[in-house]
């Protein structure tokens, strides 16, 4: 965040300097408001570009085996350009590299759900997906594995069978607990 702020300031100063040089080269024929307006426009364009490129850049940097299953699309009054093209500031990914199954519960997959947000640290949530039952349970305090791989104390949430997270988690069930 600090680096982007510094880059924005430097870009604004560079744009102002370039416009001032053009003004001197043209015999000071440019209007006085053009230098600050040009610097402001350059900074605003840079900030908007960085906001819109965050989701594709982040998705491209994820390692193989981490799959984006959901991305937000938001419009905000203080970012009026988002009404033309909504902005993605949050994404949900499944880390399929961590998929685990139990020999006695082959239809259940334990994996990690990753919550990615602009300017936020990545949050990881261990989750069990029931592939056949189309449901999921978060592994939090109070949830325990019983003998045979069954979950005790789990709050199962029903999912649509076409849910992208369920599909991603259940695609490969190769490794065991």
TIFIDO-91064 format. One record per residue (C-alpha): residue number from 1; residue in three letters; z, y, x. Coordinates in nm, 4 decimals, padded with zeros to 6 digits. Layout:
REM TIFIDO-91064
+-----+--------+----------+----------+----------+
! num ! residu !        Z !        Y !        X !
+-----+--------+----------+----------+----------+
! NUM !    ALA !        Z !        Y !        X !
...
+-----+--------+----------+----------+----------+
REM end
This chain:
REM TIFIDO-91064
+-----+--------+----------+----------+----------+
! num ! residu !        Z !        Y !        X !
+-----+--------+----------+----------+----------+
!   1 !    UNK !  00.0000 !  00.0000 !  00.0000 !
!   2 !    UNK !  00.0882 !  00.2380 !  00.2826 !
!   3 !    UNK ! -00.2348 !  00.1556 !  00.4658 !
!   4 !    UNK ! -00.4412 !  00.2249 !  00.1545 !
!   5 !    UNK ! -00.2603 !  00.5568 !  00.1071 !
!   6 !    UNK ! -00.3296 !  00.6550 !  00.4688 !
!   7 !    UNK ! -00.6930 !  00.5454 !  00.4388 !
!   8 !    UNK ! -00.7295 !  00.7585 !  00.1242 !
!   9 !    UNK ! -00.5873 !  01.0671 !  00.2985 !
!  10 !    UNK ! -00.8069 !  01.0140 !  00.6059 !
!  11 !    UNK ! -01.1131 !  00.9665 !  00.3847 !
!  12 !    UNK ! -01.0339 !  01.2889 !  00.1994 !
!  13 !    UNK ! -00.9961 !  01.4797 !  00.5254 !
!  14 !    UNK ! -01.3178 !  01.3288 !  00.6589 !
!  15 !    UNK ! -01.5102 !  01.4188 !  00.3425 !
!  16 !    UNK ! -01.3725 !  01.7735 !  00.3541 !
!  17 !    UNK ! -01.4682 !  01.8044 !  00.7211 !
!  18 !    UNK ! -01.8189 !  01.6775 !  00.6538 !
!  19 !    UNK ! -01.8674 !  01.9197 !  00.3661 !
!  20 !    UNK ! -01.7327 !  02.2065 !  00.5786 !
!  21 !    UNK ! -01.9807 !  02.1172 !  00.8549 !
!  22 !    UNK ! -02.2650 !  02.1083 !  00.6015 !
!  23 !    UNK ! -02.1499 !  02.4454 !  00.4686 !
!  24 !    UNK ! -02.1547 !  02.5972 !  00.8190 !
!  25 !    UNK ! -02.4972 !  02.4405 !  00.8902 !
!  26 !    UNK ! -02.6419 !  02.5935 !  00.5727 !
!  27 !    UNK ! -02.5106 !  02.9410 !  00.6496 !
!  28 !    UNK ! -02.2086 !  02.9153 !  00.4160 !
!  29 !    UNK ! -02.4256 !  02.8899 !  00.1041 !
!  30 !    UNK ! -02.2165 !  02.6203 ! -00.0655 !
!  31 !    UNK ! -01.9640 !  02.7281 ! -00.3301 !
!  32 !    UNK ! -01.6007 !  02.7447 ! -00.2135 !
!  33 !    UNK ! -01.4827 !  02.4844 ! -00.4655 !
!  34 !    UNK ! -01.7185 !  02.2169 ! -00.3302 !
!  35 !    UNK ! -01.5045 !  02.1191 ! -00.0276 !
!  36 !    UNK ! -01.1815 !  02.0352 ! -00.2164 !
!  37 !    UNK ! -01.3768 !  01.8866 ! -00.5087 !
!  38 !    UNK ! -01.5828 !  01.6677 ! -00.2737 !
!  39 !    UNK ! -01.2720 !  01.5504 ! -00.0892 !
!  40 !    UNK ! -01.0983 !  01.4724 ! -00.4184 !
!  41 !    UNK ! -01.4016 !  01.2865 ! -00.5520 !
!  42 !    UNK ! -01.4281 !  01.0807 ! -00.2317 !
!  43 !    UNK ! -01.0594 !  00.9858 ! -00.2526 !
!  44 !    UNK ! -01.0802 !  00.8990 ! -00.6228 !
!  45 !    UNK ! -01.3934 !  00.6891 ! -00.5663 !
!  46 !    UNK ! -01.2213 !  00.5016 ! -00.2836 !
!  47 !    UNK ! -00.9091 !  00.4312 ! -00.4918 !
!  48 !    UNK ! -01.1129 !  00.3090 ! -00.7903 !
!  49 !    UNK ! -01.3246 !  00.0912 ! -00.5610 !
!  50 !    UNK ! -01.0151 ! -00.0651 ! -00.4051 !
!  51 !    UNK ! -00.8628 ! -00.1324 ! -00.7490 !
!  52 !    UNK ! -01.1747 ! -00.3060 ! -00.8802 !
!  53 !    UNK ! -01.2320 ! -00.5066 ! -00.5617 !
!  54 !    UNK ! -00.8721 ! -00.6397 ! -00.5458 !
!  55 !    UNK ! -00.9271 ! -00.9450 ! -00.7679 !
!  56 !    UNK ! -01.2500 ! -01.0658 ! -00.6019 !
!  57 !    UNK ! -01.1070 ! -01.0035 ! -00.2521 !
!  58 !    UNK ! -00.7856 ! -01.1880 ! -00.3347 !
!  59 !    UNK ! -00.9701 ! -01.4815 ! -00.4926 !
!  60 !    UNK ! -01.2001 ! -01.5070 ! -00.1896 !
!  61 !    UNK ! -00.9008 ! -01.5172 !  00.0489 !
!  62 !    UNK ! -00.7274 ! -01.8036 ! -00.1318 !
!  63 !    UNK ! -00.7405 ! -02.1328 !  00.0565 !
!  64 !    UNK ! -00.9518 ! -02.4233 ! -00.0617 !
!  65 !    UNK ! -00.7646 ! -02.6114 ! -00.3325 !
!  66 !    UNK ! -00.6200 ! -02.2997 ! -00.4975 !
!  67 !    UNK ! -00.8086 ! -02.2259 ! -00.8172 !
!  68 !    UNK ! -00.7911 ! -01.9096 ! -01.0288 !
!  69 !    UNK ! -00.7394 ! -02.0162 ! -01.3911 !
!  70 !    UNK ! -00.6724 ! -01.6816 ! -01.5559 !
!  71 !    UNK ! -00.7214 ! -01.3116 ! -01.4849 !
!  72 !    UNK ! -00.6024 ! -01.0128 ! -01.6856 !
!  73 !    UNK ! -00.8389 ! -00.7460 ! -01.8150 !
!  74 !    UNK ! -00.6564 ! -00.4207 ! -01.8815 !
!  75 !    UNK ! -00.7374 ! -00.0685 ! -01.9942 !
!  76 !    UNK ! -00.4902 !  00.2126 ! -01.9228 !
!  77 !    UNK ! -00.4797 !  00.5689 ! -02.0498 !
!  78 !    UNK ! -00.3991 !  00.7061 ! -01.7027 !
!  79 !    UNK ! -00.7057 !  00.5264 ! -01.5649 !
!  80 !    UNK ! -00.9709 !  00.6366 ! -01.8135 !
!  81 !    UNK ! -01.2513 !  00.4519 ! -01.6301 !
!  82 !    UNK ! -01.0832 !  00.1234 ! -01.7327 !
!  83 !    UNK ! -01.2041 !  00.1821 ! -02.0888 !
!  84 !    UNK ! -01.5600 !  00.1474 ! -01.9566 !
!  85 !    UNK ! -01.4798 ! -00.1574 ! -01.7396 !
!  86 !    UNK ! -01.1321 ! -00.3133 ! -01.7795 !
!  87 !    UNK ! -00.9351 ! -00.3677 ! -01.4597 !
!  88 !    UNK ! -00.7865 ! -00.6979 ! -01.3406 !
!  89 !    UNK ! -00.4394 ! -00.6493 ! -01.1910 !
!  90 !    UNK ! -00.2916 ! -00.9973 ! -01.2442 !
!  91 !    UNK ! -00.4189 ! -01.3502 ! -01.1919 !
!  92 !    UNK ! -00.2832 ! -01.7014 ! -01.2360 !
!  93 !    UNK ! -00.3851 ! -01.9776 ! -00.9950 !
!  94 !    UNK ! -00.3131 ! -02.3484 ! -00.9628 !
!  95 !    UNK ! -00.2465 ! -02.4845 ! -00.6146 !
!  96 !    UNK ! -00.4070 ! -02.8273 ! -00.6495 !
!  97 !    UNK ! -00.3259 ! -02.9060 ! -00.2864 !
!  98 !    UNK !  00.0294 ! -02.9707 ! -00.4037 !
!  99 !    UNK ! -00.0568 ! -03.2022 ! -00.6939 !
! 100 !    UNK !  00.1742 ! -03.5034 ! -00.7126 !
! 101 !    UNK !  00.2013 ! -03.7917 ! -00.9594 !
! 102 !    UNK !  00.4575 ! -04.0644 ! -01.0061 !
! 103 !    UNK !  00.3394 ! -04.4265 ! -01.0195 !
! 104 !    UNK !  00.5227 ! -04.4820 ! -01.3498 !
! 105 !    UNK !  00.4009 ! -04.1515 ! -01.5029 !
! 106 !    UNK !  00.0334 ! -04.1368 ! -01.3994 !
! 107 !    UNK ! -00.0564 ! -03.8907 ! -01.6757 !
! 108 !    UNK !  00.1892 ! -03.6289 ! -01.5494 !
! 109 !    UNK !  00.1013 ! -03.4056 ! -01.2561 !
! 110 !    UNK !  00.3521 ! -03.1933 ! -01.0682 !
! 111 !    UNK !  00.1887 ! -02.8894 ! -00.9113 !
! 112 !    UNK !  00.2439 ! -02.5212 ! -00.8369 !
! 113 !    UNK !  00.1391 ! -02.2284 ! -01.0540 !
! 114 !    UNK !  00.0861 ! -01.9113 ! -00.8537 !
! 115 !    UNK !  00.1273 ! -01.5669 ! -01.0135 !
! 116 !    UNK ! -00.0716 ! -01.3033 ! -00.8258 !
! 117 !    UNK ! -00.0341 ! -00.9336 ! -00.8996 !
! 118 !    UNK ! -00.1660 ! -00.6149 ! -00.7457 !
! 119 !    UNK !  00.1085 ! -00.4679 ! -00.5218 !
! 120 !    UNK !  00.3341 ! -00.7664 ! -00.6005 !
! 121 !    UNK !  00.4392 ! -01.0620 ! -00.3855 !
! 122 !    UNK !  00.2977 ! -01.3987 ! -00.4895 !
! 123 !    UNK !  00.5341 ! -01.5939 ! -00.7155 !
! 124 !    UNK !  00.5156 ! -01.9723 ! -00.7163 !
! 125 !    UNK !  00.6452 ! -02.1815 ! -01.0060 !
! 126 !    UNK !  00.6709 ! -02.5612 ! -00.9850 !
! 127 !    UNK !  00.5281 ! -02.7098 ! -01.3044 !
! 128 !    UNK !  00.4616 ! -03.0531 ! -01.4510 !
! 129 !    UNK !  00.1500 ! -03.0926 ! -01.6650 !
! 130 !    UNK !  00.1228 ! -03.3835 ! -01.9084 !
! 131 !    UNK ! -00.2508 ! -03.4469 ! -01.8922 !
! 132 !    UNK ! -00.2674 ! -03.6880 ! -02.1857 !
! 133 !    UNK ! -00.0201 ! -03.4962 ! -02.4052 !
! 134 !    UNK ! -00.1712 ! -03.1511 ! -02.3262 !
! 135 !    UNK !  00.1608 ! -02.9863 ! -02.2484 !
! 136 !    UNK !  00.3495 ! -02.8382 ! -01.9572 !
! 137 !    UNK !  00.7082 ! -02.7977 ! -01.8413 !
! 138 !    UNK !  00.8360 ! -02.5532 ! -01.5813 !
! 139 !    UNK !  01.0687 ! -02.7073 ! -01.3241 !
! 140 !    UNK !  01.3716 ! -02.4813 ! -01.3248 !
! 141 !    UNK !  01.7444 ! -02.5303 ! -01.2788 !
! 142 !    UNK !  01.8639 ! -02.7981 ! -01.5171 !
! 143 !    UNK !  01.5452 ! -03.0040 ! -01.5115 !
! 144 !    UNK !  01.5917 ! -03.3362 ! -01.3346 !
! 145 !    UNK !  01.3792 ! -03.6387 ! -01.2602 !
! 146 !    UNK !  01.5147 ! -03.9621 ! -01.4036 !
! 147 !    UNK !  01.4386 ! -04.3079 ! -01.2740 !
! 148 !    UNK !  01.0784 ! -04.3838 ! -01.3541 !
! 149 !    UNK !  00.9675 ! -04.0226 ! -01.3063 !
! 150 !    UNK !  01.0660 ! -03.8927 ! -01.6523 !
! 151 !    UNK !  01.1892 ! -03.5358 ! -01.6852 !
! 152 !    UNK !  01.5307 ! -03.4672 ! -01.8333 !
! 153 !    UNK !  01.6117 ! -03.1184 ! -01.9627 !
! 154 !    UNK !  01.2494 ! -03.0036 ! -01.9598 !
! 155 !    UNK !  01.1194 ! -02.7556 ! -02.2142 !
! 156 !    UNK !  00.7696 ! -02.8886 ! -02.2877 !
! 157 !    UNK !  00.5187 ! -02.6303 ! -02.4092 !
! 158 !    UNK !  00.2068 ! -02.7447 ! -02.5924 !
! 159 !    UNK ! -00.1282 ! -02.6434 ! -02.4457 !
! 160 !    UNK ! -00.4829 ! -02.6395 ! -02.5732 !
! 161 !    UNK ! -00.6620 ! -02.9436 ! -02.4249 !
! 162 !    UNK ! -00.9235 ! -02.7014 ! -02.2866 !
! 163 !    UNK ! -00.6597 ! -02.4831 ! -02.1164 !
! 164 !    UNK ! -00.7985 ! -02.3916 ! -01.7697 !
! 165 !    UNK ! -00.4637 ! -02.4528 ! -01.5975 !
! 166 !    UNK ! -00.4313 ! -02.7984 ! -01.7543 !
! 167 !    UNK ! -00.7892 ! -02.8811 ! -01.6596 !
! 168 !    UNK ! -00.7393 ! -02.7666 ! -01.2985 !
! 169 !    UNK ! -00.4097 ! -02.9532 ! -01.2538 !
! 170 !    UNK ! -00.5347 ! -03.2768 ! -01.4091 !
! 171 !    UNK ! -00.8713 ! -03.2897 ! -01.2335 !
! 172 !    UNK ! -00.7431 ! -03.4720 ! -00.9246 !
! 173 !    UNK ! -00.4369 ! -03.6959 ! -00.9267 !
! 174 !    UNK ! -00.4511 ! -03.8530 ! -00.5842 !
! 175 !    UNK ! -00.1168 ! -03.8020 ! -00.4111 !
! 176 !    UNK !  00.2201 ! -03.9462 ! -00.5134 !
! 177 !    UNK !  00.5731 ! -03.7969 ! -00.5208 !
+-----+--------+----------+----------+----------+
REM end
